[in-house]
Amino acid sequence: LDLTIPWWLHRRSENRNSQRVVRQAPVKADSSPQPQIFNLQRLRRKLEKLATGYRTSGIWTQYSHICNYDQHAEQEKRRIVGNLLGSSNPRTVLDIGCNTGDYSFLAANCGASVTSVDGDHDAIETLYRRLRQNPAAVQPMVVDLANPSPAIGYMNVERDSFFDRSKPDCVMALALIHHLWVSANMSTGAICEFLSSLTDRDLILEFVPTDDSMFQRLMNYRVNLFEDIALEQVTGIFSKKFKLLQQQPIQGSKRVLLLFQKK
């Protein structure tokens, strides 16, 4: 009704166009909006049915169940991140690698306007559905951080690139750095440069050691090029672009939360 029949009628009209006599438009068109309103309402119902019928199946939608945090460590992480957000007091936050948005909601509850991005479609779909049930100042977007949306349109200036449009007070990069190392093939120096370009002021970074089970999971079938990575090395490299304000180990985990301020 919405695609096939209009396409078929259009093709049929094109095929017969040379034999048709162009008819004059009616003197006065029907100005009533009701037919279009009816059609839009019908399309809305159809789209809502399609959306409701979609079943998320991406592995990262289950991250909270497969990650190595026990309940105590997860609560401790939430407490520390909340305290770091309180210290930063940002008006705007960019949550990169946000997964299904637990910490995006936390940032929004602290009063920030949050843009939440992840490369996994189903994780963002889950976050979108959460927001439909529990509205918050969170804008979810599917973005491949290693290959973000470029500037497009007339002479590439009609629409800015994603990162040119996003200049937050604070960037949150939680449980992300090992993905940038392994999946995006970025060096620590490149990651530092990348994160520095995203934030106007602060950075909340979660350090993930190489012996972390989720790090090792990413390393399946890959050559281990990361044995020399350590917290001291990372903070040393990041000191070129950032000042380290706080360093908080997460009890019950080998991970560490860091609050940086851009130099």
Disulfide bonds with the S-S distance in Angstrom:
none
